[in-house]
Amino acid sequence: MEQTPDDVKINRTVTGDMQAGCLRSRAARLRPEHRNQMNSEQTPIARRSGIVVKKMDNDVLIYDTEHHQAHCLNENAALIWEHCDDKRTVQDLCGLLNADKDTSRHQKEQIIWIALIQLEKVGLLDEPIARPETVKGMTRRQLIKAAGIAALIAIPVVSTMMAPTAAQASTCSASGQSCTSSAECCSGLCDGTNHCA
């Protein structure tokens, strides 16, 4: 985009944070299709600290040691997360997807956004991502519908479950120990003989 003489004069007179603020507000005035292009040029960064990563067949299991959560990423979600290296843009990530050959570039980009939004939500990205106007406020289901993605196998999925802390895990009764309710048993089942299954 060309700058007008007034833009140049203003940019020369402001410094530091003020200049950054002007640039942000200028970006906010761009037409939606230009903002979306800017968002597609982002370089997401995967979180690498405070986690333990275990690669399985096609999935990746990530344990967040700070929040005691376990995240299971399916093949496409894992592929996207692994390549969020602050070098690849959203557009670059589209080329890495394991999707059907009939999947359009637009659909691939929507798949990337579905994954990035999920990864950000569960804290697996180092920094927040600026979402394009076309996906702001949309649920995962709405994004899938809007993209017209029929092959659910291509949809990135991030499943999360809370893991008990060591103190919580040690407060349950092991199999064979006496119990009065299922809540006391690590297995969650107190049988009819008042013993943990």
N, C-alpha and C positions, 0 to 999 in steps of 0.2 A: 504494500500500500504506500502511496506517495504521501508525504507530509506537506501540508500547506505552509506558507511562510509564517503564519501565526503559530502553528504547531512547533516549528523549529525554534521560534523566539521563546515560547513557553518552556520547551524542553531545555533550553540553554540557561534559563533563569532558576530552575528548580534543581535540587540536588538530593542525594541519598534516598531516604524513605519517601519523600515527597515525589521524587521522580518515579519510583516504583509504583506509587499509588496512581499517578497519572497514566502510566502504561497499563495498569490493571483496569482503570476506568475506560481507557480507550478500547481495550479488548472487550469490555462489557458492551460497548456500543456497536461492535461488529455485527454484521448480519448473522443469523443463526448458522447458515452453512459455513461461514468462516470460523465461527466459534467451534463448530464440530470438527473442522480440520485441525484447529489448534489442539483440541482434546485428543485427536487421533495421533498427534505428534508427541504426546506425553511419553515419558520413559518411566514406567512404574518400577518400584524397588521392592523386592520381596524381603520380608523380615528374616534375618538370619541369626539374631541373638535371642537367648532365652527360650530356645526350642530344641527339641530332639527330633531328628528326621529318620524314618525307617521306610525304605523303598520295598514294596511288595511286588507281586506280579505286574499288574498294570496300575495299581494305586500307590499312593504315598500316604503314610500315617505320620502326622506331626503332633508331637506332644508339647504344649505350651507350659513350660515349667513355672512361669510367673502367674498364670491364671488357672492352672490345674485343669486344662481342657485338652481333649484329644480331638484332632481334626483328621478326617479321612477325605482325601482328594481323589476323585476318579481320574482316569487317564488324561482327559483334556484339561481338567483343572490343575492337575499336577504339572503337565507340560507347560502351561501358561505360568504358573507360580515359579517353576524352576528357571524360566527364561526372563523373569522380571529382574533385570540386572542393571538398570539405569542406563543401558545402552540401546536396548530394543524399544522401539515405539509400539503403540497399539497396532499400527499398520504392519510393522514387522512381525508381531505376534500372530497376525492373521495367517501369514505364510507357513507357520509352524503347525497349525491345527490339523488333527487327524479327523477330517470331515469328508463327507461324500463328495465325489468329484463334481456333482451337480450343485453343490452349495455355492451360492453367489458370494462375491466379496462383501456385500452389505450384510449378508447373513453371518459370515465369518466374523465380521466386526462386532455384530450384536452378540455372538457367542463369547467373544473376548470380553465385552463389557459385562455380560452376565457373570463371568468368572471373576473379573476384577472387583465388581461390587460385592460378591460373596467373600472374596479374600480380604477386602478392606473391612467388611462387617465383622469378621471373626479375628481381626488383628494380625493377619499374615502379610500385610504390606507395611513398609516402614513409614510411608507418608500417605496422607489422604490423596485421592485422585479427583480431578475436576471432571465431572460427568458432562457429556454433551447434553444440550437442551432436549434432544430426542429421547433420552433415557431417564432424565431427572424425574424422580417421584414414581417411577414405574416399578411394579413388583417383578420378580423373576418370571412368573407366569405371564404377565403382560408383555414382557420383553420377548419371550419365546413366541407368543402369539403374533406380536408386531413384526417379528423377523420372519414369520412363516416357516419356522423350522419344524419339519415333520419328523426328522430322524432324531429321536430322543437320545440315541446313543452318543450323539455329538455334544449334547448339553453338558457343560461342566457342572459337577456337583461337589459341594463341600459340606460334609456332614460333621456335626460337632456334638460332643457329649462331655459333660462335666466329669472329671475324675476326682475321687475322694482324696483328701490329703492323707498323709500317713497316719495322723491322729484319728481321723474319721474311719479309715480302713481298719485300724487296730481295735476299734470298739465293738466289732461284731464277733459273734461266736462262730467258730469253725464247725465243719461237718462233724456230727456225732456228739457235739456238746449239748447240754440241756438248754431248753428255751421255753418261754411261755407265749411268745408271739413271733411271727415271721420276720418282723422288723429287727429282731435281735440277731438274726442269722445272716452271715455273709452271703449265703446262697439266696436269701430272701424267702426261704421256705422252712417253716417249723412243722414237722410231720405230726401225725396223730399220737405218737409216743413221747411227745415233748422233747424231741431231739432235732437238731438242725440237719437238714438233708444235705 
